[in-house]
């Protein structure tokens, strides 16, 4: 969703807002991943909450944010909650200087949501094929990318995704949750988050 390479000017142009849709990584893992990203010198650590992108950044007319939220709500109403399992690191190098946490369960759920969400006001062409992940280092020196890859290799978290978020980028580059949208059929998401583990 959100990255140093987000299209357009930070926060959008006058009368327009840069938005994205994502699964937010819950606590305690969000704080752990944010701190790790900051330790690798990534300036996005304090601007971008840990997340799995569903719709990458796109600019929309600011008055249309309500319509965007309604569209996301309709999609969410037809999607069941699901279990997401994050485990280990991977990288997009040499194509892109990114190290990320892998999604090993919940990939197909994310793919289905992405296809259904990226329409209408959120329609856009993707630079790369959609690949759900959690970025932990981007655009930093190779030594820091290597460190991120090694340090978080044993990272693991399992949690139920029962909501998605519409994020909007502020003028200072900070991404904030504009709207929380619950998924339907929440009771079918899998094991409770109390069963989660992190290393």
C-alpha positions as CSV (number, residue, x, y, z in Angstrom):
1,X,0.0,0.0,0.0
2,X,2.3,2.6,1.2
3,X,6.0,3.1,0.4
4,X,8.7,5.5,-0.4
5,X,7.8,5.0,-4.0
6,X,4.1,6.0,-3.7
7,X,2.8,7.6,-6.8
8,X,2.0,11.3,-6.9
9,X,2.9,14.0,-4.4
10,X,2.9,13.2,-0.7
11,X,-0.7,13.5,0.6
12,X,-2.1,14.0,-2.9
13,X,-2.6,17.1,-4.9
14,X,-5.0,20.0,-4.1
15,X,-8.5,18.6,-3.9
16,X,-7.2,15.0,-4.1
17,X,-6.1,12.5,-1.4
18,X,-3.7,9.6,-1.7
19,X,-5.4,6.5,-0.3
20,X,-4.8,2.8,0.0
21,X,-6.5,-0.3,1.5
22,X,-4.6,-2.7,3.7
23,X,-4.7,-5.4,6.4
24,X,-3.2,-3.8,9.5
25,X,-0.8,-6.0,11.4
26,X,-2.1,-6.0,15.0
27,X,-0.2,-5.6,18.3
28,X,2.1,-6.7,19.7
29,X,3.7,-7.4,16.3
30,X,3.0,-4.0,14.8
31,X,5.3,-2.3,17.4
32,X,7.9,-4.9,17.0
33,X,8.1,-4.6,13.2
34,X,7.9,-0.8,13.3
35,X,10.9,-0.7,15.8
36,X,12.8,-3.1,13.6
37,X,12.2,-1.0,10.5
38,X,13.4,2.1,12.3
39,X,16.5,0.2,13.5
40,X,17.4,-0.4,9.8
41,X,17.3,3.3,9.1
42,X,14.2,3.2,7.0
43,X,12.5,6.7,7.2
44,X,9.2,5.1,6.4
45,X,9.1,3.4,9.8
46,X,7.4,6.3,11.6
47,X,5.1,7.1,8.7
48,X,3.8,3.7,7.5
49,X,2.1,1.3,10.0
50,X,3.0,-2.4,9.4
51,X,0.5,-3.8,7.0
52,X,-0.3,-6.1,4.1
53,X,-1.4,-4.0,1.1
54,X,-4.7,-4.8,-0.7
55,X,-4.8,-1.7,-2.9
56,X,-1.6,0.3,-3.5
57,X,-1.6,4.1,-3.2
58,X,-3.9,5.9,-5.6
59,X,-5.2,9.5,-5.7
60,X,-8.9,10.1,-5.5
61,X,-10.9,13.3,-5.3
62,X,-11.2,14.1,-1.6
63,X,-15.0,14.6,-1.7
64,X,-15.2,11.0,-3.1
65,X,-13.7,9.4,0.0
66,X,-17.2,8.5,1.3
67,X,-17.9,6.7,-2.0
68,X,-14.6,4.9,-1.8
69,X,-15.4,3.8,1.8
70,X,-18.9,2.6,0.7
71,X,-17.3,0.5,-2.2
72,X,-14.8,-1.1,0.3
73,X,-17.8,-1.8,2.6
74,X,-19.6,-3.6,-0.1
75,X,-16.6,-5.8,-0.9
76,X,-16.0,-6.5,2.8
77,X,-19.6,-7.5,3.2
78,X,-19.0,-10.4,0.8
79,X,-15.7,-11.6,2.3
80,X,-15.3,-13.8,5.3
81,X,-12.7,-13.3,8.1
82,X,-9.7,-15.4,7.7
83,X,-6.5,-16.5,9.5
84,X,-3.2,-14.8,8.4
85,X,0.1,-16.4,9.2
86,X,3.3,-14.3,8.8
87,X,6.6,-16.2,8.9
88,X,10.2,-15.5,7.9
89,X,11.8,-13.0,5.5
90,X,12.1,-12.7,1.8
91,X,13.4,-10.0,-0.6
92,X,12.5,-8.4,-3.9
93,X,16.1,-7.8,-4.7
94,X,17.6,-7.2,-7.3
95,X,14.4,-5.9,-8.8
96,X,13.6,-3.7,-5.8
97,X,15.5,-2.9,-2.6
98,X,13.0,-4.4,-0.3
99,X,13.1,-7.0,2.5
100,X,9.7,-8.2,3.7
101,X,7.9,-10.7,6.0
102,X,6.2,-13.5,4.0
103,X,2.5,-14.2,4.2
104,X,2.3,-18.0,4.3
105,X,-1.4,-18.4,5.1
106,X,-4.1,-16.0,3.8
107,X,-2.5,-15.4,0.4
108,X,-5.6,-16.4,-1.6
109,X,-7.9,-14.4,0.7
110,X,-5.7,-11.3,0.0
111,X,-5.7,-12.0,-3.7
112,X,-9.5,-12.3,-3.8
113,X,-9.9,-9.0,-1.9
114,X,-7.4,-7.2,-4.0
115,X,-9.1,-8.2,-7.3
116,X,-12.5,-7.1,-6.0
117,X,-11.3,-3.9,-4.4
118,X,-9.1,-2.6,-7.2
119,X,-12.1,-1.3,-9.3
120,X,-14.0,1.9,-9.8
121,X,-12.3,4.8,-8.0
122,X,-9.5,2.4,-6.8
123,X,-8.8,1.0,-10.2
124,X,-5.1,1.2,-11.3
125,X,-2.5,-0.6,-13.3
126,X,0.1,-2.4,-11.2
127,X,3.9,-2.0,-11.8
128,X,4.4,-5.6,-10.5
129,X,2.1,-8.6,-10.0
130,X,0.2,-8.4,-6.7
131,X,2.2,-10.2,-3.9
132,X,0.9,-9.8,-0.3
133,X,3.7,-9.1,2.2
134,X,4.8,-6.9,5.1
135,X,7.7,-4.5,4.2
136,X,10.4,-4.3,7.0
137,X,13.1,-2.4,5.1
138,X,13.1,-0.5,1.8
139,X,15.5,1.7,0.0
140,X,18.2,1.4,2.7
141,X,21.9,0.3,2.1
142,X,22.5,-3.3,1.2
143,X,24.1,-4.0,4.6
144,X,20.9,-2.9,6.4
145,X,18.8,-5.0,4.0
146,X,21.0,-8.0,4.8
147,X,20.6,-7.3,8.5
148,X,16.8,-7.1,8.2
149,X,16.7,-10.4,6.2
150,X,18.8,-12.2,8.9
151,X,17.3,-10.6,12.1
152,X,13.7,-11.3,11.3
153,X,14.2,-14.7,9.7
154,X,12.5,-16.4,12.7
155,X,9.7,-13.9,12.9
156,X,6.3,-15.5,13.1
157,X,2.7,-14.3,13.9
158,X,-0.7,-15.8,13.4
159,X,-3.9,-13.7,13.8
160,X,-7.4,-13.4,12.5
161,X,-8.1,-10.8,9.9
162,X,-11.7,-9.6,10.6
163,X,-11.3,-6.1,9.3
164,X,-9.5,-4.1,6.7
165,X,-8.6,-0.4,6.6
166,X,-8.9,2.5,4.2
167,X,-5.7,4.6,4.8
168,X,-5.1,8.2,3.7
169,X,-1.8,9.9,3.5
170,X,-1.4,13.3,5.2
171,X,0.7,16.2,3.9
172,X,3.6,15.2,6.1
173,X,3.7,11.7,4.6
174,X,2.0,10.0,7.6
175,X,-0.5,7.3,6.7
176,X,-3.5,7.2,9.0
177,X,-6.5,4.9,9.2
178,X,-9.4,6.8,7.6
179,X,-12.0,4.1,8.0
180,X,-12.1,0.6,9.6
181,X,-14.2,-1.8,7.6
182,X,-15.3,-5.2,9.2
183,X,-15.4,-8.3,7.1
184,X,-18.6,-10.4,7.1
185,X,-18.9,-13.8,8.7
186,X,-16.3,-12.9,11.4
187,X,-16.9,-16.1,13.3
188,X,-15.4,-18.2,10.5
189,X,-11.9,-16.7,10.7
190,X,-10.0,-19.6,12.4
191,X,-8.2,-19.8,15.7
192,X,-8.3,-16.8,18.1
193,X,-5.4,-14.4,18.2
194,X,-4.4,-15.7,21.7
195,X,-2.9,-18.7,19.8
196,X,-0.4,-16.4,18.1
197,X,3.3,-16.7,18.5
198,X,6.2,-14.5,17.7
199,X,10.0,-15.2,17.8
